[in-house]
Amino acid sequence: MRSSATGNGWPEIGEMGRKRLHQIVSRLAFLGLCLSLAFLTGCAWPMYRQGQTRSGRSGIDTSANSGTLEWSYNVGFGQNQFPLGPAVGLAGSSGGIFLGDLYGTIYSLSTDGSLAWSVSLSGGIAAAPNAVGIDGSVYAPQSGGSLFAVSSSGAQTWVFSPSGGLRPADLAVASDGTIYTGTQCGVFYALNPDGSVKWSYSGFERDCNQFYTPTISPAVGGDGTIYGGVNYGNSSGVLFALSSNGSLLWQTAAYAGTPALTSNGAIYVISLDSEHLFALNSGGVLQWQVNAPYQAEFTLPAIASDGTAYLGTAGAGLWSVSPAGVINWQATPGGNMYFFAPATLGGDGTIYIAYTSLLAVNPDSSLKWSTPLCSGEGVYASRDEPVIGLNGTIYMIPDGYSNGEQAPCPLQAFQ
């Protein structure tokens, strides 16, 4: 149907055209908001489990993603063979998708899969990009070593080398730019964006010469409270809360683990044996728990905006648990019963989870689509989360080899 001209010279686009134009304008406005508030809207994926609350949830609508492989990028045998997924800032044609290799090189890729830049760190040891700062800097920790900062243009800017060396835990970057991390000795640090120490907390410190390395993977609430889990091995550890100035608010040894925060202030924690999901209030008091059957271990949860948790299990499929601790459903999408890597959520509610294939699951547990990962035998996702980019692309780096024993699986982009 042809459009007619209006008195102001613009064509009459009709009701459907006006709706389409409104959708385009709304999307552009939303993307503009993402550019200015990336850490608060969930538009980028600057750290493991998406952001400072570890919700595993993106603000980007992924409903148009059909699971088609768009491109792959492999840095060769040196690629870190146990990556959790790339760190993604406000990626575009000039880079912003970060990964590392076993030789201490950081790579920044563009959204078309081309290399924007690479930089070799001064340590020359594996240092996978772990977080992206509010200024676009990428932070890459070395296991037992230092934390490196690289600018958005690829220049190494500073190095933080704490006594005892870093624990290869997941960095958290708060919305004010503060970087939270911990050492192998159990000392917790808050760093300024320039790498200087803002404060430290040593209440969980242990002898660095022992055969355990405390894991501190913090989450940060909207009020600045830091929640972290310290694992001392042998299923012992603590869950703690620190104020934004580093003072201890509370700690508990009963529910130790890596926390994830809901929008209403609840804390979801997987037990150290991975067989229980606990929900605590902001004061550390248990509200409810859900137990995995037959010792089928839970993955970390992905948390919807209403507090619903989606968890994979090793042997009991994918679960949906309500904010009240009620099991909504248990499903085996595509016949898959085993999941070892956590799910992530698109802004439209689609659940993404991977094992040997990447699966897209609707909120009612029905399978939307499935696509194989990599191309070699023995390919699987262990802790490798699906990462959601600004344009709705899903990025994965699964464990395994793409061609026998010759090269590890590449970074893959699905759209």
C-alpha positions, -999 to +999 in steps of 0.1 A: +000+000+000+014+034-010+017+061+015+004+096+009+020+129+016+009+150+045+007+188+046+041+191+062+058+172+034+063+139+054+046+108+041+017+093+059+032+062+074+000+047+089-006+031+122+017+001+117+045+025+106+040+047+136+043+017+159+074+006+141+089+041+144+080+042+181+098+009+186+129+022+168+130+054+188+124+035+221+152+011+213+176+040+205+167+057+237+173+025+256+207+020+240+215+056+249+206+049+285+228+018+283+258+038+272+255+061+302+244+036+329+259+003+317+267-010+352+232-002+365+210-013+336+227-046+328+236-036+292+272-046+292+287-078+308+317-063+326+323-092+350+314-128+358+277-132+364+271-099+345+274-072+372+281-063+408+251-082+422+261-115+403+225-119+390+235-134+357+209-112+341+212-088+311+190-058+303+192-066+266+162-081+247+175-113+231+142-125+216+155-121+180+186-143+187+182-176+167+214-193+178+232-189+145+270-189+147+281-156+134+319-159+139+346-176+159+380-163+172+408-185+184+441-173+197+457-207+193+469-232+218+478-205+242+442-195+248+432-199+284+417-234+285+395-227+316+379-194+307+346-185+322+336-164+293+347-131+278+344-098+297+323-074+276+322-037+279+304-013+256+317-033+226+317-019+191+339-016+160+369-005+182+369-035+205+354-042+239+352-080+240+381-092+260+398-126+264+433-137+273+458-166+268+482-187+288+511-164+278+499-132+294+484-116+263+451-097+264+430-095+232+402-069+225+378-080+197+353-060+178+317-070+174+324-084+140+350-108+154+381-089+142+410-081+164+410-044+176+442-047+197+463-070+218+488-063+246+514-086+263+514-081+301+547-076+319+543-108+339+541-131+308+519-155+327+482-164+321+460-135+332+424-138+319+404-106+317+381-107+347+363-074+348+358-041+329+359-008+348+335+021+344+361+039+322+365+009+299+397-004+315+400-042+316+414-059+348+433-092+344+444-111+375+471-138+376+465-168+397+488-164+427+502-132+413+493-097+404+463-077+391+469-059+358+450-029+345+449-022+307+433+009+292+404+007+267+430+014+240+454-014+250+480+002+272+490-014+305+484+013+331+491-002+365+499-034+384+487-044+419+509-071+436+496-079+471+516-100+496+507-137+491+494-132+456+459-129+443+434-157+445+419-164+410+385-154+422+360-132+404+366-095+407+337-072+414+336-036+402+311-014+419+292+014+402+315+040+417+345+023+401+358+005+433+375-028+425+370-056+451+393-086+452+411-110+476+444-127+481+454-164+486+459-155+522+422-144+527+429-107+528+401-086+512+410-054+492+391-025+479+411-007+452+405+027+436+403+028+398+440+039+397+451+008+415+458+024+449+444+007+480+412+022+493+411-001+523+417-037+532+401-062+556+422-090+571+397-107+595+397-138+573+434-141+568+451-175+571+486-188+567+495-185+530+517-216+533+489-240+540+474-262+513+443-242+507+437-209+490+407-189+502+383-179+476+367-145+478+341-138+451+322-107+462+289-092+452+279-056+459+245-044+468+229-011+456+237+005+490+274-004+487+274-033+511+298-060+500+290-097+504+316-123+500+323-160+505+356-174+518+363-210+512+391-226+533+387-260+518+373-292+533+338-276+531+347-249+556+344-212+551+323-181+559+299-158+543+304-121+553+291-086+548+313-055+549+302-019+548+314+003+519+342+016+542+355-019+551+340-026+585+325-060+593+287-061+595+282-098+600+295-132+592+282-168+592+299-201+588+266-219+581+259-207+546+294-201+531+295-197+494+295-173+465+265-149+469+241-134+443+218-106+452+181-100+443+166-066+436+147-067+469+179-073+490+178-111+494+210-131+492+211-164+473+240-187+482+249-221+469+265-242+497+301-253+494+291-288+485+268-273+459+238-294+471+218-266+487+204-232+477+200-209+506+181-175+507+192-151+534+180-116+542+204-086+541+212-093+578+224-128+570+194-147+585+182-178+567+148-174+550+145-207+532+165-235+515+161-258+486+180-291+484+192-308+452+180-345+449+204-374+448+234-351+454+228-335+420+249-303+425+234-269+418+251-243+396+252-207+406+217-191+401+205-167+374+181-143+391+151-127+373+139-092+382+111-107+403+136-128+423+129-161+405+161-182+404+171-205+375+196-232+384+212-260+364+219-293+382+243-322+376+218-349+370+184-332+376+181-308+347+172-271+349+152-257+378+130-227+384+126-216+421+103-189+432+113-160+455+095-179+483+116-210+478+089-230+460+100-251+430+081-238+400+093-265+376+121-289+368+129-296+332+153-314+309+154-291+278+164-309+247+168-340+269+197-325+289+199-336+325+234-324+333+245-288+336+277-277+353+278-241+341+253-215+353+225-201+332+221-165+322+190-144+314+182-121+285+162-090+292+132-107+275+133-136+300+150-162+277+172-185+297+206-195+282+224-225+295+251-247+280+267-281+283+278-297+249+253-274+232+241-238+239+203-239+247+178-211+247+149-220+271+116-201+275+105-190+310+079-218+309+107-244+305+100-252+268+130-253+245+134-224+221+164-236+202+197-255+206+230-252+188+262-272+192+293-257+208+328-258+191+333-289+169+355-313+188+349-343+209+347-339+247+335-303+244+315-291+274+308-260+295+321-263+331+318-228+346+316-212+312+286-189+313+268-176+281+277-139+279+252-114+264+265-085+245+249-050+238+234-061+205+219-094+219+248-116+207+256-146+229+293-152+235+307-186+246+341-201+252+335-237+261+361-261+275+375-287+251+393-288+217+380-277+183+402-301+163+415-330+183+444-319+205+455-291+182+436-260+195+412-252+223+377-242+215+374-206+202+353-178+214+320-182+195+294-155+188+258-165+182+231-143+169 
